[in-house]
Amino acid sequence: MALHAITTQPEEAWLGLLWLASQKPNARTYEVIGCGPLQDFLWTNSDYEARFIDAAHTDRSFHDFVKWCGLDDEDVGAQRIEDFDAKLKASPFARSHGA
C-alpha cells in the first residue's frame, strides 16, 4: 500500500487493510503491515484511530496487525500513544495472547 494512497485516499486504504486482515495472513505479514503501512496510516489519519481500536477489539486478525504499530511520540504525541496503547491492551485478544 503506497503512502500516497494512505494519505490521499484514507477510506480506500482502510478498506484494503480490512480486506487484508480478513485473509488471515501469517505472522510476517502482520509484522510488515503493522510496522509499515498501518503505522503510516495512523500517523496521517487520526480520524481512523477509533475504527482501528474497535476492529482490534472485535477481530483477532486486526488486533494482530495493530499490536505491531509502534507510534512515535515525536510524530503523534506522547498522550496519543499512551491512549492508543491503553485501548489496545484493553482488547480481549490482548489478554488471550498475553500481549
CYANA upper distance limits for C-alpha pairs under 8 A (distance plus 0.5 A):
  1 MET  CA      5 ALA  CA      7.49
  1 MET  CA      6 ILE  CA      7.77
  1 MET  CA     13 ALA  CA      8.02
  1 MET  CA     37 PRO  CA      6.85
  2 ALA  CA      6 ILE  CA      6.99
  2 ALA  CA     37 PRO  CA      8.11
  3 LEU  CA      7 THR  CA      6.77
  3 LEU  CA     37 PRO  CA      7.61
  3 LEU  CA     40 ASP  CA      7.74
  3 LEU  CA     41 PHE  CA      8.43
  4 HIS  CA      8 THR  CA      6.46
  4 HIS  CA      9 GLN  CA      8.38
  5 ALA  CA      9 GLN  CA      5.52
  5 ALA  CA     10 PRO  CA      7.40
  5 ALA  CA     12 GLU  CA      8.24
  5 ALA  CA     13 ALA  CA      7.08
  6 ILE  CA     10 PRO  CA      5.77
  6 ILE  CA     13 ALA  CA      6.04
  6 ILE  CA     37 PRO  CA      8.13
  6 ILE  CA     40 ASP  CA      7.96
  6 ILE  CA     41 PHE  CA      6.12
  6 ILE  CA     44 THR  CA      8.31
  7 THR  CA     41 PHE  CA      7.60
  7 THR  CA     44 THR  CA      6.78
  7 THR  CA     45 ASN  CA      7.75
  9 GLN  CA     13 ALA  CA      6.76
 10 PRO  CA     14 TRP  CA      6.50
 10 PRO  CA     41 PHE  CA      8.17
 10 PRO  CA     45 ASN  CA      7.64
 11 GLU  CA     15 LEU  CA      6.72
 12 GLU  CA     16 GLY  CA      6.63
 13 ALA  CA     17 LEU  CA      6.71
 13 ALA  CA     41 PHE  CA      8.48
 14 TRP  CA     18 LEU  CA      6.73
 15 LEU  CA     19 TRP  CA      6.65
 16 GLY  CA     20 LEU  CA      6.65
 17 LEU  CA     21 ALA  CA      6.65
 17 LEU  CA     38 LEU  CA      8.26
 18 LEU  CA     22 SER  CA      6.77
 18 LEU  CA     62 PHE  CA      8.16
 19 TRP  CA     23 GLN  CA      7.14
 20 LEU  CA     24 LYS  CA      7.94
 20 LEU  CA     25 PRO  CA      7.86
 21 ALA  CA     25 PRO  CA      7.35
 21 ALA  CA     61 SER  CA      5.92
 21 ALA  CA     62 PHE  CA      6.07
 21 ALA  CA     65 PHE  CA      8.12
 22 SER  CA     61 SER  CA      7.60
 24 LYS  CA     61 SER  CA      6.68
 25 PRO  CA     29 THR  CA      6.44
 25 PRO  CA     30 TYR  CA      7.20
 25 PRO  CA     61 SER  CA      8.35
 26 ASN  CA     30 TYR  CA      7.01
 27 ALA  CA     31 GLU  CA      6.81
 28 ARG  CA     32 VAL  CA      6.65
 29 THR  CA     33 ILE  CA      6.48
 30 TYR  CA     34 GLY  CA      6.25
 30 TYR  CA     64 ASP  CA      6.78
 30 TYR  CA     65 PHE  CA      5.39
 30 TYR  CA     68 TRP  CA      7.82
 31 GLU  CA     35 CYS  CA      6.31
 31 GLU  CA     65 PHE  CA      7.32
 31 GLU  CA     68 TRP  CA      6.35
 32 VAL  CA     36 GLY  CA      6.44
 32 VAL  CA     37 PRO  CA      8.48
 33 ILE  CA     37 PRO  CA      5.90
 33 ILE  CA     38 LEU  CA      6.31
 33 ILE  CA     39 GLN  CA      8.45
 33 ILE  CA     65 PHE  CA      7.25
 34 GLY  CA     38 LEU  CA      5.53
 34 GLY  CA     39 GLN  CA      6.48
 34 GLY  CA     65 PHE  CA      5.34
 34 GLY  CA     66 VAL  CA      6.29
 34 GLY  CA     67 LYS  CA      7.73
 34 GLY  CA     68 TRP  CA      5.24
 34 GLY  CA     69 CYS  CA      5.57
 35 CYS  CA     39 GLN  CA      6.20
 35 CYS  CA     68 TRP  CA      6.12
 35 CYS  CA     69 CYS  CA      5.71
 35 CYS  CA     70 GLY  CA      7.13
 36 GLY  CA     40 ASP  CA      6.64
 36 GLY  CA     69 CYS  CA      8.41
 37 PRO  CA     41 PHE  CA      6.48
 38 LEU  CA     42 LEU  CA      6.76
 38 LEU  CA     65 PHE  CA      8.27
 38 LEU  CA     66 VAL  CA      7.95
 38 LEU  CA     69 CYS  CA      7.50
 39 GLN  CA     43 TRP  CA      6.78
 39 GLN  CA     69 CYS  CA      5.73
 39 GLN  CA     70 GLY  CA      7.34
 39 GLN  CA     71 LEU  CA      7.11
 40 ASP  CA     44 THR  CA      6.79
 41 PHE  CA     45 ASN  CA      6.21
 42 LEU  CA     46 SER  CA      6.13
 42 LEU  CA     48 TYR  CA      7.55
 42 LEU  CA     49 GLU  CA      6.84
 43 TRP  CA     71 LEU  CA      7.87
 43 TRP  CA     75 ASP  CA      7.36
 43 TRP  CA     76 VAL  CA      6.78
 45 ASN  CA     49 GLU  CA      7.88
 48 TYR  CA     52 PHE  CA      6.93
 49 GLU  CA     53 ILE  CA      6.80
 50 ALA  CA     54 ASP  CA      6.56
 51 ARG  CA     55 ALA  CA      6.55
 52 PHE  CA     56 ALA  CA      6.55
 52 PHE  CA     62 PHE  CA      8.38
 52 PHE  CA     66 VAL  CA      7.91
 53 ILE  CA     57 HIS  CA      6.80
 53 ILE  CA     84 PHE  CA      8.31
 53 ILE  CA     87 LYS  CA      7.25
 53 ILE  CA     88 LEU  CA      6.94
 54 ASP  CA     58 THR  CA      7.00
 55 ALA  CA     59 ASP  CA      6.19
 55 ALA  CA     62 PHE  CA      6.57
 55 ALA  CA     63 HIS  CA      7.63
 56 ALA  CA     60 ARG  CA      7.12
 56 ALA  CA     61 SER  CA      8.30
 56 ALA  CA     62 PHE  CA      5.61
 56 ALA  CA     63 HIS  CA      4.51
 56 ALA  CA     64 ASP  CA      8.26
 56 ALA  CA     66 VAL  CA      7.33
 56 ALA  CA     88 LEU  CA      7.55
 56 ALA  CA     91 SER  CA      7.08
 56 ALA  CA     93 PHE  CA      8.31
 57 HIS  CA     63 HIS  CA      7.41
 57 HIS  CA     88 LEU  CA      8.20
 57 HIS  CA     90 ALA  CA      8.38
 57 HIS  CA     91 SER  CA      5.19
 57 HIS  CA     92 PRO  CA      6.78
 57 HIS  CA     93 PHE  CA      7.45
 59 ASP  CA     63 HIS  CA      6.78
 60 ARG  CA     64 ASP  CA      6.66
 60 ARG  CA     93 PHE  CA      6.59
 61 SER  CA     65 PHE  CA      7.05
 62 PHE  CA     66 VAL  CA      6.73
 63 HIS  CA     67 LYS  CA      6.47
 63 HIS  CA     88 LEU  CA      8.39
 63 HIS  CA     91 SER  CA      8.41
 63 HIS  CA     93 PHE  CA      7.39
 63 HIS  CA     94 ALA  CA      8.29
 64 ASP  CA     68 TRP  CA      7.57
 65 PHE  CA     69 CYS  CA      7.92
 66 VAL  CA     88 LEU  CA      8.44
 67 LYS  CA     88 LEU  CA      7.76
 71 LEU  CA     75 ASP  CA      7.99
 71 LEU  CA     76 VAL  CA      7.51
 71 LEU  CA     81 ILE  CA      6.80
 72 ASP  CA     76 VAL  CA      6.75
 72 ASP  CA     77 GLY  CA      7.83
 72 ASP  CA     78 ALA  CA      8.37
 72 ASP  CA     81 ILE  CA      7.96
 73 ASP  CA     77 GLY  CA      4.73
 73 ASP  CA     78 ALA  CA      5.12
 73 ASP  CA     80 ARG  CA      8.41
 73 ASP  CA     81 ILE  CA      7.07
 74 GLU  CA     78 ALA  CA      8.18
 76 VAL  CA     80 ARG  CA      6.94
 76 VAL  CA     81 ILE  CA      7.63
 77 GLY  CA     81 ILE  CA      7.02
 78 ALA  CA     82 GLU  CA      6.67
 79 GLN  CA     83 ASP  CA      6.62
 80 ARG  CA     84 PHE  CA      6.52
 81 ILE  CA     85 ASP  CA      6.51
 82 GLU  CA     86 ALA  CA      6.63
 83 ASP  CA     87 LYS  CA      6.70
 84 PHE  CA     88 LEU  CA      6.63
 85 ASP  CA     89 LYS  CA      6.58
 86 ALA  CA     90 ALA  CA      6.83
 87 LYS  CA     91 SER  CA      7.39
 88 LEU  CA     94 ALA  CA      7.71
 89 LYS  CA     94 ALA  CA      6.06
 89 LYS  CA     95 ARG  CA      7.96
 89 LYS  CA     99 ALA  CA      7.83
 90 ALA  CA     94 ALA  CA      7.34
 90 ALA  CA     95 ARG  CA      8.20
 91 SER  CA     95 ARG  CA      7.47
 92 PRO  CA     96 SER  CA      7.01
 93 PHE  CA     97 HIS  CA      6.62
 94 ALA  CA     98 GLY  CA      6.39
 94 ALA  CA     99 ALA  CA      5.47
 95 ARG  CA     99 ALA  CA      6.93
